[in-house]
């Protein structure tokens, strides 16, 4: 009787195969132990929770930033957003930037020329980590001068942790796109927040739309600051104009009488003073 195929392998090759199998099993078990801490209704995607990202989340756990990831909140082309639980039981938002994503290559226009990120190294992973730091710093700057944004808590590699904007049950506040009652006051608050962002934080959101504005009990709140640029950026006026046009388009569709676009841009920039 002929030998089984694995019996025909040289002893050294068998040892190498066994070692590879052991490493794979160890990796799988570590990943499984971590994911078992997540809620049962939580879907895990390989392009989100690769081993480097799992290690980063584990570091955030060790640092006392989060205890575990609870559930999914939202998904986009560049990132996925999850509900996280802090060690004290409070809720936080964890934004995980996808490391297997070509979309970030289109975002260089928002980073190039920014002295805060002159240490950017070649490679998509470095770009993604820089993008996470950029959003964190933009939110810090905006929050420090009183612009209503979620409080940024920590950033590590491709994971950004911030204040959760929602109720105690983990339901997020609705974005404007999902809000039934839109008022003139909402419109005025948006312009007010854009003005504070420009004049006090010296930033332009550069990607503002009805999809990244919360309507909260405290008023209008802006989020998604990855694209935000300093007002010294050569294209800052162009991006500000686009933000204003987006807002006017949305509110006009909802029956709100909007102001002239050029007039709003001038007021936000302080050109009328």
PAKOL-406072 format. One record per atom (N, C-alpha, C): x, z negated, y negated. Coordinates in steps of 0.05 Angstrom, whole numbers, plus 5000, padded with zeros to 4 digits. Layout:
N
XZY
...
***
This chain:
273
501750005024
500050005000
501850004975
501150174956
502750194932
502349954914
504249884898
504049654880
502149724857
500949514845
499249554822
501049644799
499949784779
501649884757
503249674743
502049434738
503549234724
505849124740
505649144767
507749044785
510249234784
509749484775
511949674774
513649644748
512649494729
514049454704
516549284709
518749344695
521149174697
520448894688
521948694698
521348414691
521548374661
523548494647
523848454619
521448554603
520348794612
518048904598
515648724602
515348604626
513148424631
513248184612
515748084608
516047854590
515347924562
516148164553
515448254526
512448294523
511148404543
508248444542
506848174541
507847984557
506547724557
506947584530
509247624518
509747494492
507947614470
507547884472
505748004452
502947904456
502047874481
499447774487
499047494476
501147334480
501047054470
500747044440
502347214426
502247214397
499447294388
498347504401
495747604393
493647384398
493847244420
491847034426
492046804406
494546734399
494946514380
493746594353
494246844345
493146934319
490146934320
489047024342
486047034345
484946754344
486246564358
485146294358
485246164331
487446214316
487646094289
485446214271
485046474273
482946604257
480146494265
479746464291
477146374301
476546084292
478645914293
478245634285
477445624256
478645794239
477945784211
475145894206
474546114219
471946244214
469646074225
470245904245
468145734256
467245524235
468845484215
468045294194
465945424175
465645684177
463745824160
460945804172
458945854156
456145834166
455646054187
453746004205
453246184227
452046444218
450746444194
449446694185
451346864168
453946794169
455946924152
457247154167
457247394155
458447634167
461347654158
463247674176
466047694169
466947984173
468148094152
469148374153
472148374155
473248544172
476148554177
477648624151
476348794134
477748884110
477648674088
476348444093
476448224074
478148004085
477547914109
478947684120
481247764139
483247904127
485647964143
487247704143
489447694158
490947444161
492147354135
493347524118
494347424092
492147294075
489747404075
487647294059
486747024071
486647014098
485946754111
487946544104
490546624104
492646424097
492346334068
491646524050
491246454022
488946254019
486746304033
484446124032
485245844043
486845854064
487745594076
489445444056
491045584040
492645454020
490845333998
488745473991
486845363972
485445113983
485045114009
483844874021
485844644020
488344704025
490444494024
490744383996
490344563976
490644473948
488144323938
486044303955
483644163947
481844323929
482244593928
480544763911
477844813924
477944883950
475444923965
475744783992
473544734005
473544624032
473044834053
471045004047
470545234065
468745434051
468645674062
466945894052
464245864067
462145874051
459545824063
457946074069
457646254050
456046494054
456846714034
455746944039
456247174021
454347183998
455347263975
453647283951
453347563941
455547713941
455347993931
457748153941
457448413940
459548593950
459848823931
462248903926
462849133909
465049303922
465849513907
467949683918
470649553918
471149373900
473749253897
473948973907
471648833909
471748553917
469148473930
469248243943
466848123954
466747833945
464347733939
464047473927
462547293946
463647043949
462546853969
461946583955
460046453967
459446173960
461345993975
462745823960
464645643972
463845353966
464745173983
464144893979
466744743973
466744593952
469144433944
469244173961
471544043961
471743793977
469643583969
468743573944
466843383936
463943473941
463643703954
460943803961
459743983940
460944013917
459844183897
460344473904
458844653892
458944943899
460845093880
462245273891
464045443875
463745733884
464745913868
464746193875
467646283882
467946413905
470546523913
470346833912
471846953896
471947243893
474447343908
474047503928
476247603944
476647903939
478847973928
479448253923
480348393948
479248613954
479848753979
482648873979
484148793999
486948894000
487249164013
485149264025
485249534037
483349704021
484049753996
482249893978
483850073959
483150323957
484550503939
483350503911
481150363906
479750363881
481550253858
483350063865
485049933845
486950133831
487550353844
489350543832
488150663807
485450653805
484050763782
484150563759
485050323764
484950103744
487450063728
489450233733
492050203719
491650223689
489650373679
489250403651
488550143637
487649943653
486949683642
489249483643
491449563657
493749383660
496249493645
496549753646
498949883634
499149803605
501549713597
501949643569
501349353562
500249203581
499548923577
502148753583
503348633563
505848483567
505548243586
503048153590
502647923608
503248003637
503148263643
503448353670
505748553673
507848513657
510048703658
511748673684
511148463699
512648423724
511348563748
509448733743
508048873764
509949033782
509848983808
511549123827
510049353840
511449553850
510149773864
508549683888
506349823894
504849753918
502049653911
500149723928
497349653922
496849353924
498149213942
497648923945
498648783919
500848863908
501848743884
499948793861
498849043860
496849113839
494348933841
493448893865
491048743870
491448443862
493748333868
494348063861
494648033830
495748243818
495948243789
493148253776
491448413788
488648433778
487248163780
487648023801
486447753804
487447563783
490047573778
491247403757
490147483729
489847743725
488847853700
486047743694
484347763715
481547663710
481547363705
483247213719
483346923715
484246863687
486346993677
487346943651
485347023629
484047243633
481947333614
479747133612
478847023635
476746833635
477646573622
480146493627
481246253615
481246273584
482146503575
482246553546
479446553533
477546683546
474846693536
473546423536
473846273558
472646013561
473745823540
476345843534
477645653516
476545673488
475545903480
474545933452
471545923451
470245853473
467345813472
465646043481
466746253491
465146473502
463946373528
461446433532
460146333557
460946513580
462646403597
463646533621
463846313643
463746383668
464146183689
466946063686
467145803689
469645663687
471645753709
473845873702
475845943723
477245693733
477445663759
478645423771
481345473782
481745683797
484345733810
484546023818
486946123819
487446393830
489946383847
489846503870
492146513888
492046783902
494146943897
494347203909
491747373904
490247443924
487847613919
485247453919
485447193915
482947023916
482746873889
480446913876
479846773851
477446583855
477846333848
475746133851
474746053823
472146043820
471045973794
468445813797
467445723775
464845573775
462645743786
460945613802
458545753813
456345733793
455145963786
452945973767
450346013783
448945793788
446545813804
445445533809
443545513827
442345253832
443745103854
442844863860
444244693879
443844783908
442044973912
441545083939
443345323944
444945403925
446745633928
445545903920
443345893906
442146143896
443246213868
444546433866
445846503840
443746573819
444546523794
442846613771
442646913771
440447023763
440147313763
441747453741
442747683748
443947853728
441747983712
442348093689
440248213672
438748433687
440148583704
438948803718
436648703736
436848453745
434848333763
432948133749
432948143722
431347963706
428848113696
426548003702
424048133694
423548113664
423847873653
423247833625
425847863608
425948073593
428248123575
427148113547
428547963530
427547913503
429548003482
428648013457
430348073434
432547863432
431947623438
433847403437
436147453457
435447563480
437547623500
439547833488
438448033475
440048243463
441848123441
440747953424
442247833403
444447663414
443947513436
445947343448
448247513460
447547743472
449647913483
451548003461
450448093438
452148173416
453747943405
452547713404
453947473395
456347403413
455947423440
458047363459
460247573457
459547823454
461548033451
463147993426
461847903405
463247853379
465247623382
464447403395
466247183399
468547263417
467947423437
470047523455
472147683439
471247843421
473048013406
474547863384
473047703368
474247583345
475747323351
474947173372
476246923378
478146943402
477147083423
478947103447
480747353445
480147523425
481747773421
481747943446
479347963458
478948123482
476548313480
476648533494
474348703498
473748703528
471248663535
470448653563
471248903578
470549133566
471349403576
469849493601
468049333611
466449423634
463649283633
462649243609
460249083606
457749253612
455949133628
453449263634
451449043643
449049133649
446948943657
447548823684
449548923698
450248823725
452148583723
453548543701
455348313699
454848133675
452248083670
451347893651
449247713664
449747453665
447747263675
445847183653
443347133660
441447003642
441046723653
442146523640
442046253650
440346073632
439945823640
438445633624
439845573597
442445613597
444045563573
444245813555
443346033566
443546283551
445046503566
445646713552
447046943564
449946863571
450846953594
453546893603
454847153614
457247203606
458647443615
460447383639
460747573657
462647533679
463847803687
465547803708
467048033716
469048123694
471147973691
473048023670
475648153678
475648283701
478048413711
478948643693
477048783681
477649013664
478248943636
477748693628
477948613600
480848663589
481048763565
483648833553
483948693526
486348663517
486948553491
486148753470
485348653446
484348833425
486649013415
489148933421
491449103413
491749353430
490349363452
490449593470
489649843455
491150063458
490550303443
487750413447
486450343470
483750443475
481650233472
482350013458
480449793456
477849873442
478050033420
475650113406
473850293423
475150463438
473650643456
472150483477
473450283489
472150123509
469949943497
470449843472
468349693459
465949863453
466350103444
464150283439
462550333464
463950373486
462550413512
460850173520
461949933516
460549693522
457949673506
458149723480
455849713462
453749923470
454650163477
452750373485
451350293511
452750173529
451550083554
449349873549
449949693530
447949483524
445549603509
446049773490
443849893476
442050063495
443250203513
441750363532
439950183549
441049963560
439549793577
437149663562
437749543539
435649393524
433549583513
434349823506
432450013496
430450093518
431550123542
429850193565
427849963571
428549723564
426849493568
424949443544
424849623525
422949603503
423949443480
426549383478
427649233456
428749423435
428049363410
429049523388
431949453382
433749643387
436549593385
437649683358
440049583351
441449663327
443049913331
443950033309
445650263310
448250193323
449150363342
451550313357
454050273339
454450453321
456750433303
456650183286
454250103278
453949863262
454749613278
453949603303
454649373320
457649363325
458849593330
461749593334
463249493310
462349573286
463549473261
463249173258
460849073265
460348783262
462048623282
462248723306
463848583327
466748573318
467748803308
470548813299
471048673273
468948603259
469248473233
469948663211
469348923215
470049133195
468349113170
466048973172
464148963150
464848743130
466748573138
467448343120
469448433098
***
